[in-house]
Each structure stands twice: as C-alpha cells, then as structure tokens.
Amino acid sequence: MTRIDFYVLDENCSLTREQFVCRLVEKAYHKSHQICLQTQGQGQAQYMDDLMWTYRQGGFLPHTQLQANTEADKLTPVQISHGEDRCPHDDVLINLATDVPLFFSRFHRVAEIIPGDASLRAQARERFRFYRDRGYTLHTHQITER
C-alpha cells in the first residue's frame, strides 16, 4: 500500500513551500529515488523547473518537465508534471496540486506539502480525509525550521 506523508510547514518556517520541496527532492534524489513532482499547472511547473536550478548555490537536481515520455524523461530522476499521469516510474510522488492525483496509488510513496496559508491548509485537510477514508496510513511531519 502507498505510504502517504504530510509535511506541515509551521507558520513561522523560514522556508517557502517550494524551497522545502526542493530540499525534499534533493534528499530523495541522494537516496537514489526517482521523483515525480505533480504541480497545479504549467505555471507552477515552470516555476519549480526554474527554482531547481537556483534554490541552493552549488546544488544540482537533475530534472525535466515531462513532455511526451521521451527517453530523456525516463532517464531523468526528477520529473515535473501537471495534469494527467505522465510519470514513467512509480517510486515517489510529491503533490503540489490542490487535489489528490487520480493516479497516486501506483506510487510507493506520496508526499503532501502543507504551507502555513489558511486556504491551502483547508485543501490539505480535504486530501488528508480522502486518504484516511480509503484506509491509508498517514504520517505527519511538523516542519519548524527557522
């Protein structure tokens, strides 16, 4: 069964949601995981693409925005997507979309990143209930970094 992790950023956390995602992606990448980053849309996908080049000086996260299941898509460990299921692997899914991706259950792990923003927290509570009501064991991590 898919493991679901909720990372809840404290209101006073110095990291933005997107910066935290980059750190989580980096950690998973260094543990040899393949990561699919599901975004809300093309604008957020482009923002995350740009951020992964610049979020940390000296850092590098090999990534691509998924296009048409090209060979490069399959070989790149971090893939950024939106909308339909285009990820060529089933390892780790990081969800930045406001809804639960319909294809989440094929992944071994799903990470939900919850910022301090009240409206985004309300949407996250809905996703939490969705997973819980379907019998998934949920793990919550409080992030308080300053």
N, CA, C and O atoms as a DFTB+ gen file, in Angstrom:
584 C
 N C O
     1  1       0.851      -1.186       0.000
     2  2       0.000       0.000       0.000
     3  2       0.891       1.243       0.000
     4  3       1.961       1.252       0.609
     5  1       0.451       2.255      -0.669
     6  2       1.182       3.517      -0.778
     7  2       1.352       4.163       0.593
     8  3       0.404       4.232       1.375
     9  1       2.550       4.632       0.878
    10  2       2.797       5.383       2.113
    11  2       2.516       6.858       1.813
    12  3       2.999       7.395       0.816
    13  1       1.735       7.509       2.678
    14  2       1.376       8.911       2.499
    15  2       1.991       9.717       3.639
    16  3       1.741       9.438       4.812
    17  1       2.796      10.718       3.287
    18  2       3.433      11.602       4.266
    19  2       2.949      13.028       4.057
    20  3       2.968      13.543       2.939
    21  1       2.514      13.660       5.141
    22  2       2.151      15.069       5.127
    23  2       3.259      15.843       5.832
    24  3       3.577      15.561       6.987
    25  1       3.842      16.811       5.146
    26  2       4.866      17.691       5.711
    27  2       4.203      19.045       5.946
    28  3       3.876      19.764       5.001
    29  1       4.011      19.377       7.216
    30  2       3.274      20.584       7.585
    31  2       4.277      21.658       7.987
    32  3       4.976      21.528       8.992
    33  1       4.338      22.720       7.187
    34  2       5.256      23.815       7.468
    35  2       4.628      24.744       8.504
    36  3       3.502      25.210       8.336
    37  1       5.361      25.001       9.560
    38  2       4.928      25.930      10.599
    39  2       4.731      27.314       9.992
    40  3       5.428      27.683       9.047
    41  1       3.793      28.076      10.526
    42  2       3.540      29.429      10.008
    43  2       4.782      30.301      10.021
    44  3       4.921      31.191       9.182
    45  1       5.689      30.056      10.964
    46  2       6.907      30.861      11.091
    47  2       8.123      30.224      10.418
    48  3       9.246      30.704      10.577
    49  1       7.904      29.155       9.675
    50  2       9.002      28.470       8.992
    51  2       9.647      29.419       7.979
    52  3       8.954      30.103       7.225
    53  1      10.972      29.450       7.973
    54  2      11.688      30.351       7.064
    55  2      11.655      29.867       5.612
    56  3      11.921      30.645       4.695
    57  1      11.335      28.604       5.399
    58  2      11.293      28.048       4.046
    59  2       9.921      28.251       3.416
    60  3       8.897      28.099       4.082
    61  1       9.904      28.592       2.140
    62  2       8.638      28.577       1.416
    63  2       8.298      27.122       1.101
    64  3       9.144      26.235       1.220
    65  1       7.086      26.896       0.710
    66  2       6.654      25.556       0.321
    67  2       7.549      25.022      -0.798
    68  3       7.971      23.866      -0.772
    69  1       7.828      25.869      -1.766
    70  2       8.625      25.450      -2.918
    71  2      10.073      25.163      -2.533
    72  3      10.672      24.223      -3.056
    73  1      10.645      25.954      -1.631
    74  2      12.006      25.691      -1.161
    75  2      12.068      24.364      -0.408
    76  3      13.017      23.595      -0.561
    77  1      11.050      24.107       0.402
    78  2      11.009      22.833       1.124
    79  2      10.925      21.670       0.142
    80  3      11.577      20.644       0.333
    81  1      10.125      21.830      -0.905
    82  2      10.019      20.768      -1.921
    83  2      11.393      20.479      -2.510
    84  3      11.762      19.317      -2.682
    85  1      12.153      21.528      -2.820
    86  2      13.497      21.320      -3.375
    87  2      14.371      20.540      -2.404
    88  3      15.117      19.655      -2.823
    89  1      14.293      20.849      -1.133
    90  2      15.084      20.115      -0.138
    91  2      14.643      18.659      -0.044
    92  3      15.474      17.757       0.054
    93  1      13.332      18.436      -0.076
    94  2      12.818      17.074      -0.021
    95  2      13.224      16.291      -1.265
    96  3      13.614      15.128      -1.171
    97  1      13.133      16.924      -2.417
    98  2      13.556      16.288      -3.670
    99  2      15.040      15.940      -3.599
   100  3      15.444      14.843      -3.985
   101  1      15.841      16.867      -3.110
   102  2      17.280      16.619      -3.009
   103  2      17.571      15.433      -2.093
   104  3      18.406      14.587      -2.415
   105  1      16.896      15.370      -0.972
   106  2      17.100      14.260      -0.034
   107  2      16.721      12.930      -0.686
   108  3      17.469      11.957      -0.591
   109  1      15.562      12.888      -1.347
   110  2      15.117      11.661      -2.007
   111  2      16.059      11.269      -3.144
   112  3      16.366      10.092      -3.333
   113  1      16.511      12.268      -3.895
   114  2      17.443      12.010      -5.006
   115  2      18.742      11.388      -4.490
   116  3      19.257      10.441      -5.085
   117  1      19.267      11.915      -3.394
   118  2      20.518      11.376      -2.837
   119  2      20.336       9.975      -2.255
   120  3      21.318       9.277      -2.004
   121  1      19.104       9.567      -2.042
   122  2      18.818       8.198      -1.603
   123  2      18.436       7.319      -2.796
   124  3      17.886       6.231      -2.628
   125  1      18.738       7.810      -4.009
   126  2      18.529       7.079      -5.267
   127  2      17.062       6.827      -5.614
   128  3      16.747       5.850      -6.294
   129  1      16.180       7.685      -5.160
   130  2      14.776       7.577      -5.545
   131  2      14.533       8.323      -6.845
   132  3      15.265       9.250      -7.191
   133  1      13.509       7.915      -7.550
   134  2      13.003       8.653      -8.695
   135  2      11.789       9.431      -8.194
   136  3      10.945       8.887      -7.481
   137  1      11.708      10.703      -8.570
   138  2      10.691      11.582      -8.020
   139  2       9.856      12.178      -9.138
   140  3      10.386      12.655     -10.141
   141  1       8.549      12.143      -8.955
   142  2       7.628      12.842      -9.834
   143  2       7.018      13.971      -9.011
   144  3       6.410      13.732      -7.968
   145  1       7.185      15.186      -9.484
   146  2       6.633      16.360      -8.827
   147  2       5.382      16.778      -9.581
   148  3       5.467      17.281     -10.701
   149  1       4.223      16.571      -8.972
   150  2       2.942      16.901      -9.599
   151  2       2.564      18.327      -9.205
   152  3       2.381      18.620      -8.024
   153  1       2.447      19.210     -10.191
   154  2       2.132      20.612      -9.933
   155  2       0.686      20.916     -10.331
   156  3       0.011      20.103     -10.963
   157  1       0.235      22.104      -9.943
   158  2      -1.139      22.521     -10.228
   159  2      -1.347      22.823     -11.711
   160  3      -2.441      22.617     -12.238
   161  1      -0.314      23.306     -12.379
   162  2      -0.454      23.658     -13.794
   163  2       0.888      24.018     -14.384
   164  3       1.920      23.915     -13.722
   165  1       0.867      24.443     -15.639
   166  2       2.102      24.759     -16.350
   167  2       2.890      25.873     -15.669
   168  3       4.118      25.805     -15.614
   169  1       2.214      26.894     -15.150
   170  2       2.909      27.995     -14.485
   171  2       3.705      27.529     -13.287
   172  3       4.862      27.916     -13.125
   173  1       3.105      26.704     -12.443
   174  2       3.810      26.182     -11.275
   175  2       4.902      25.205     -11.700
   176  3       5.961      25.154     -11.075
   177  1       4.659      24.436     -12.745
   178  2       5.685      23.520     -13.251
   179  2       6.915      24.302     -13.704
   180  3       8.044      23.917     -13.402
   181  1       6.701      25.393     -14.424
   182  2       7.818      26.218     -14.889
   183  2       8.543      26.858     -13.714
   184  3       9.772      26.923     -13.704
   185  1       7.791      27.331     -12.723
   186  2       8.405      27.937     -11.540
   187  2       9.307      26.928     -10.819
   188  3      10.432      27.255     -10.442
   189  1       8.809      25.703     -10.631
   190  2       9.612      24.676      -9.954
   191  2      10.820      24.289     -10.793
   192  3      11.897      24.041     -10.251
   193  1      10.652      24.235     -12.106
   194  2      11.761      23.954     -13.011
   195  2      12.855      24.995     -12.814
   196  3      14.023      24.641     -12.648
   197  1      12.493      26.274     -12.829
   198  2      13.465      27.360     -12.636
   199  2      14.095      27.294     -11.246
   200  3      15.306      27.465     -11.102
   201  1      13.275      27.047     -10.225
   202  2      13.779      27.033      -8.851
   203  2      14.790      25.908      -8.627
   204  3      15.757      26.090      -7.887
   205  1      14.584      24.776      -9.241
   206  2      15.513      23.658      -9.041
   207  2      16.905      23.945      -9.587
   208  3      17.868      23.268      -9.227
   209  1      17.012      24.940     -10.451
   210  2      18.332      25.350     -10.945
   211  2      19.006      26.323      -9.980
   212  3      20.231      26.439      -9.975
   213  1      18.218      27.022      -9.163
   214  2      18.774      28.152      -8.418
   215  2      18.560      28.108      -6.913
   216  3      19.079      28.973      -6.207
   217  1      17.817      27.137      -6.394
   218  2      17.401      27.211      -4.996
   219  2      18.562      27.160      -4.005
   220  3      18.474      27.732      -2.919
   221  1      19.630      26.491      -4.365
   222  2      20.785      26.407      -3.455
   223  2      22.059      26.526      -4.277
   224  3      22.281      25.784      -5.233
   225  1      22.879      27.471      -3.880
   226  2      24.144      27.665      -4.581
   227  2      24.979      26.391      -4.505
   228  3      25.171      25.827      -3.428
   229  1      25.465      25.951      -5.640
   230  2      26.277      24.737      -5.694
   231  2      25.463      23.462      -5.742
   232  3      26.025      22.377      -5.892
   233  1      24.135      23.571      -5.615
   234  2      23.282      22.390      -5.666
   235  2      22.835      22.099      -7.088
   236  3      22.740      23.010      -7.911
   237  1      22.564      20.852      -7.375
   238  2      22.076      20.485      -8.701
   239  2      21.098      19.338      -8.555
   240  3      21.418      18.307      -7.964
   241  1      19.921      19.520      -9.088
   242  2      18.923      18.469      -9.112
   243  2      18.600      18.150     -10.568
   244  3      17.951      18.948     -11.243
   245  1      19.042      16.998     -11.057
   246  2      18.760      16.651     -12.451
   247  2      17.257      16.451     -12.636
   248  3      16.668      15.524     -12.080
   249  1      16.651      17.329     -13.421
   250  2      15.201      17.300     -13.565
   251  2      14.798      17.682     -14.980
   252  3      15.583      18.219     -15.762
   253  1      13.542      17.381     -15.272
   254  2      12.964      17.753     -16.552
   255  2      11.469      17.944     -16.377
   256  3      10.851      17.345     -15.498
   257  1      10.903      18.779     -17.218
   258  2       9.448      18.835     -17.292
   259  2       9.023      17.747     -18.264
   260  3       9.486      17.707     -19.404
   261  1       8.151      16.876     -17.817
   262  2       7.714      15.774     -18.663
   263  2       6.982      16.293     -19.883
   264  3       6.147      17.195     -19.801
   265  1       7.315      15.704     -21.007
   266  2       6.694      16.102     -22.268
   267  2       5.882      14.947     -22.848
   268  3       4.669      14.873     -22.655
   269  1       6.539      14.074     -23.538
   270  2       5.825      13.010     -24.253
   271  2       6.469      11.655     -24.022
   272  3       6.599      10.861     -24.953
   273  1       6.875      11.386     -22.785
   274  2       7.508      10.115     -22.446
   275  2       8.714       9.822     -23.330
   276  3       8.864       8.721     -23.859
   277  1       9.564      10.821     -23.478
   278  2      10.776      10.645     -24.256
   279  2      11.784       9.825     -23.463
   280  3      11.593       9.573     -22.273
   281  1      12.838       9.419     -24.119
   282  2      13.887       8.660     -23.442
   283  2      14.529       9.502     -22.345
   284  3      14.869       8.980     -21.283
   285  1      14.697      10.805     -22.593
   286  2      15.264      11.699     -21.570
   287  2      14.362      11.748     -20.343
   288  3      14.851      11.775     -19.213
   289  1      13.050      11.758     -20.558
   290  2      12.121      11.735     -19.425
   291  2      12.352      10.498     -18.565
   292  3      12.386      10.583     -17.337
   293  1      12.508       9.366     -19.208
   294  2      12.662       8.104     -18.488
   295  2      13.974       8.033     -17.722
   296  3      14.046       7.366     -16.690
   297  1      15.006       8.702     -18.201
   298  2      16.332       8.626     -17.577
   299  2      16.563       9.695     -16.510
   300  3      17.494       9.572     -15.714
   301  1      15.748      10.726     -16.477
   302  2      15.949      11.820     -15.537
   303  2      15.287      11.474     -14.209
   304  3      14.106      11.129     -14.185
   305  1      16.038      11.559     -13.087
   306  2      15.491      11.115     -11.800
   307  2      14.396      11.999     -11.212
   308  3      13.602      11.527     -10.398
   309  1      14.335      13.277     -11.607
   310  2      13.304      14.174     -11.073
   311  2      12.488      14.693     -12.252
   312  3      13.015      15.335     -13.160
   313  1      11.184      14.400     -12.217
   314  2      10.315      14.782     -13.311
   315  2       9.206      15.684     -12.791
   316  3       8.584      15.397     -11.769
   317  1       8.967      16.774     -13.503
   318  2       7.945      17.741     -13.122
   319  2       6.784      17.584     -14.099
   320  3       6.970      17.581     -15.316
   321  1       5.583      17.453     -13.538
   322  2       4.416      17.189     -14.372
   323  2       3.216      17.968     -13.847
   324  3       3.249      18.526     -12.750
   325  1       2.173      17.995     -14.641
   326  2       0.884      18.535     -14.212
   327  2      -0.198      17.858     -15.021
   328  3       0.047      17.375     -16.127
   329  1      -1.389      17.825     -14.469
   330  2      -2.499      17.210     -15.191
   331  2      -2.459      15.701     -15.145
   332  3      -2.445      15.096     -14.073
   333  1      -2.441      15.105     -16.313
   334  2      -2.537      13.646     -16.432
   335  2      -1.275      12.931     -15.953
   336  3      -0.229      13.544     -15.739
   337  1      -1.408      11.633     -15.795
   338  2      -0.317      10.780     -15.326
   339  2       0.664      10.542     -16.476
   340  3       0.372       9.804     -17.416
   341  1       1.819      11.175     -16.381
   342  2       2.843      11.000     -17.422
   343  2       4.145      10.461     -16.853
   344  3       5.100      10.261     -17.603
   345  1       4.207      10.224     -15.568
   346  2       5.466       9.790     -14.954
   347  2       5.787       8.347     -15.350
   348  3       4.931       7.469     -15.235
   349  1       7.010       8.098     -15.813
   350  2       7.363       6.758     -16.274
   351  2       7.784       5.798     -15.158
   352  3       8.211       4.680     -15.446
   353  1       7.673       6.206     -13.904
   354  2       8.061       5.331     -12.791
   355  2       6.985       5.390     -11.716
   356  3       6.024       6.149     -11.837
   357  1       7.145       4.580     -10.649
   358  2       6.150       4.549      -9.572
   359  2       6.801       4.634      -8.196
   360  3       6.326       4.014      -7.245
   361  1       7.883       5.396      -8.085
   362  2       8.635       5.465      -6.837
   363  2       8.044       6.507      -5.876
   364  3       7.304       6.142      -4.963
   365  1       8.355       7.790      -6.063
   366  2       7.919       8.854      -5.158
   367  2       7.137       9.913      -5.932
   368  3       7.579      10.388      -6.978
   369  1       5.984      10.268      -5.408
   370  2       5.170      11.344      -5.963
   371  2       5.092      12.454      -4.911
   372  3       4.675      12.213      -3.779
   373  1       5.496      13.673      -5.290
   374  2       5.326      14.841      -4.429
   375  2       4.206      15.661      -5.055
   376  3       4.311      16.110      -6.196
   377  1       3.135      15.848      -4.293
   378  2       1.955      16.514      -4.824
   379  2       1.887      17.972      -4.390
   380  3       1.781      18.271      -3.201
   381  1       1.947      18.874      -5.361
   382  2       1.719      20.301      -5.117
   383  2       0.360      20.748      -5.659
   384  3      -0.020      21.908      -5.501
   385  1      -0.358      19.851      -6.283
   386  2      -1.687      20.176      -6.806
   387  2      -2.677      20.283      -5.647
   388  3      -2.437      19.748      -4.565
   389  1      -3.780      20.970      -5.880
   390  2      -4.765      21.157      -4.819
   391  2      -5.635      19.920      -4.612
   392  3      -6.252      19.771      -3.558
   393  1      -5.691      19.037      -5.599
   394  2      -6.471      17.805      -5.493
   395  2      -5.543      16.602      -5.404
   396  3      -4.357      16.686      -5.721
   397  1      -6.097      15.500      -4.972
   398  2      -5.361      14.242      -4.968
   399  2      -5.265      13.761      -6.416
   400  3      -6.293      13.614      -7.078
   401  1      -4.057      13.514      -6.921
   402  2      -3.945      12.985      -8.283
   403  2      -4.624      11.616      -8.375
   404  3      -4.435      10.772      -7.499
   405  1      -5.396      11.397      -9.408
   406  2      -6.146      10.145      -9.541
   407  2      -5.246       8.923      -9.594
   408  3      -5.687       7.812      -9.300
   409  1      -4.004       9.117      -9.961
   410  2      -3.065       8.009     -10.157
   411  2      -2.114       7.818      -8.971
   412  3      -1.138       7.078      -9.094
   413  1      -2.368       8.457      -7.839
   414  2      -1.442       8.443      -6.703
   415  2      -1.118       7.038      -6.206
   416  3       0.003       6.783      -5.766
   417  1      -2.092       6.117      -6.270
   418  2      -1.929       4.813      -5.623
   419  2      -0.931       3.897      -6.313
   420  3      -0.580       2.855      -5.759
   421  1      -0.470       4.245      -7.485
   422  2       0.541       3.402      -8.143
   423  2       1.954       3.706      -7.635
   424  3       2.895       2.972      -7.936
   425  1       2.099       4.787      -6.866
   426  2       3.403       5.152      -6.323
   427  2       3.634       4.476      -4.972
   428  3       2.693       4.206      -4.226
   429  1       4.897       4.212      -4.678
   430  2       5.254       3.630      -3.378
   431  2       5.062       4.646      -2.255
   432  3       4.625       4.301      -1.157
   433  1       5.398       5.918      -2.549
   434  2       5.278       6.975      -1.548
   435  2       4.666       8.215      -2.178
   436  3       4.915       8.534      -3.340
   437  1       3.852       8.913      -1.376
   438  2       3.285      10.196      -1.773
   439  2       3.601      11.186      -0.659
   440  3       3.412      10.893       0.522
   441  1       4.086      12.364      -1.054
   442  2       4.353      13.435      -0.097
   443  2       3.434      14.611      -0.416
   444  3       3.350      15.068      -1.556
   445  1       2.756      15.084       0.611
   446  2       1.904      16.272       0.520
   447  2       2.592      17.358       1.339
   448  3       2.927      17.136       2.503
   449  1       2.803      18.521       0.748
   450  2       3.498      19.619       1.410
   451  2       2.469      20.685       1.769
   452  3       1.801      21.233       0.893
   453  1       2.346      20.976       3.066
   454  2       1.301      21.864       3.550
   455  2       1.929      23.151       4.093
   456  3       2.630      23.116       5.104
   457  1       1.683      24.289       3.426
   458  2       2.238      25.564       3.900
   459  2       1.363      26.170       4.999
   460  3       0.330      25.608       5.362
   461  1       1.785      27.310       5.517
   462  2       1.045      27.989       6.572
   463  2      -0.209      28.696       6.097
   464  3      -1.042      29.066       6.924
   465  1      -0.376      28.896       4.813
   466  2      -1.521      29.599       4.239
   467  2      -2.829      28.874       4.587
   468  3      -2.958      27.671       4.363
   469  1      -3.796      29.622       5.136
   470  2      -5.044      29.033       5.631
   471  2      -5.846      28.328       4.536
   472  3      -6.363      27.236       4.770
   473  1      -5.962      28.921       3.351
   474  2      -6.767      28.294       2.296
   475  2      -6.111      27.007       1.794
   476  3      -6.802      26.028       1.508
   477  1      -4.787      27.006       1.686
   478  2      -4.099      25.784       1.251
   479  2      -4.167      24.697       2.324
   480  3      -4.207      23.508       2.008
   481  1      -4.180      25.110       3.591
   482  2      -4.338      24.125       4.673
   483  2      -5.724      23.482       4.625
   484  3      -5.863      22.284       4.872
   485  1      -6.730      24.264       4.312
   486  2      -8.085      23.716       4.209
   487  2      -8.153      22.670       3.093
   488  3      -8.762      21.615       3.266
   489  1      -7.539      22.960       1.969
   490  2      -7.497      21.988       0.867
   491  2      -6.719      20.740       1.280
   492  3      -7.078      19.626       0.899
   493  1      -5.662      20.930       2.054
   494  2      -4.867      19.790       2.522
   495  2      -5.677      18.907       3.467
   496  3      -5.538      17.684       3.450
   497  1      -6.516      19.521       4.285
   498  2      -7.371      18.730       5.183
   499  2      -8.304      17.828       4.367
   500  3      -8.571      16.688       4.749
   501  1      -8.791      18.349       3.249
   502  2      -9.642      17.536       2.379
   503  2      -8.862      16.346       1.813
   504  3      -9.372      15.227       1.761
   505  1      -7.632      16.600       1.397
   506  2      -6.808      15.500       0.878
   507  2      -6.508      14.497       1.995
   508  3      -6.518      13.290       1.755
   509  1      -6.246      14.977       3.197
   510  2      -5.988      14.113       4.350
   511  2      -7.189      13.184       4.563
   512  3      -7.024      11.973       4.707
   513  1      -8.396      13.756       4.582
   514  2      -9.615      12.959       4.766
   515  2      -9.783      11.943       3.628
   516  3     -10.182      10.802       3.859
   517  1      -9.477      12.368       2.407
   518  2      -9.585      11.473       1.258
   519  2      -8.730      10.225       1.476
   520  3      -9.221       9.104       1.341
   521  1      -7.460      10.415       1.810
   522  2      -6.565       9.272       2.023
   523  2      -7.018       8.432       3.227
   524  3      -7.074       7.204       3.150
   525  1      -7.341       9.109       4.338
   526  2      -7.731       8.410       5.569
   527  2      -8.991       7.572       5.336
   528  3      -9.064       6.421       5.767
   529  1      -9.978       8.152       4.654
   530  2     -11.238       7.439       4.421
   531  2     -11.062       6.215       3.537
   532  3     -11.932       5.345       3.512
   533  1      -9.980       6.133       2.827
   534  2      -9.707       4.979       1.971
   535  2      -8.750       3.989       2.625
   536  3      -8.303       3.033       1.991
   537  1      -8.439       4.227       3.906
   538  2      -7.673       3.263       4.685
   539  2      -6.162       3.406       4.631
   540  3      -5.447       2.522       5.102
   541  1      -5.665       4.483       4.075
   542  2      -4.215       4.673       4.027
   543  2      -3.708       5.114       5.392
   544  3      -4.352       5.908       6.079
   545  1      -2.551       4.595       5.778
   546  2      -1.893       5.049       6.999
   547  2      -1.199       6.357       6.684
   548  3      -0.422       6.439       5.733
   549  1      -1.471       7.377       7.472
   550  2      -0.942       8.706       7.213
   551  2       0.140       9.049       8.226
   552  3       0.006       8.770       9.417
   553  1       1.197       9.649       7.741
   554  2       2.309      10.078       8.579
   555  2       2.412      11.593       8.463
   556  3       2.407      12.146       7.364
   557  1       2.504      12.256       9.612
   558  2       2.574      13.714       9.620
   559  2       3.911      14.149      10.204
   560  3       4.351      13.631      11.230
   561  1       4.554      15.109       9.537
   562  2       5.849      15.641       9.969
   563  2       5.687      17.154      10.130
   564  3       5.334      17.843       9.173
   565  1       5.940      17.662      11.311
   566  2       5.880      19.099      11.565
   567  2       7.234      19.706      11.224
   568  3       8.256      19.272      11.756
   569  1       7.259      20.701      10.347
   570  2       8.494      21.357       9.928
   571  2       8.530      22.754      10.551
   572  3       7.686      23.598      10.251
   573  1       9.510      22.987      11.417
   574  2       9.557      24.251      12.171
   575  2      10.836      25.038      11.914
   576  3      11.135      25.979      12.650
   577  1      11.586      24.675      10.897
   578  2      12.881      25.315      10.636
   579  2      12.750      26.836      10.556
   580  3      11.825      27.376       9.949
   581  1      13.690      27.485      11.178
   582  2      13.673      28.959      11.193
   583  2      14.894      29.494      10.475
   584  3      15.069      30.709      10.376
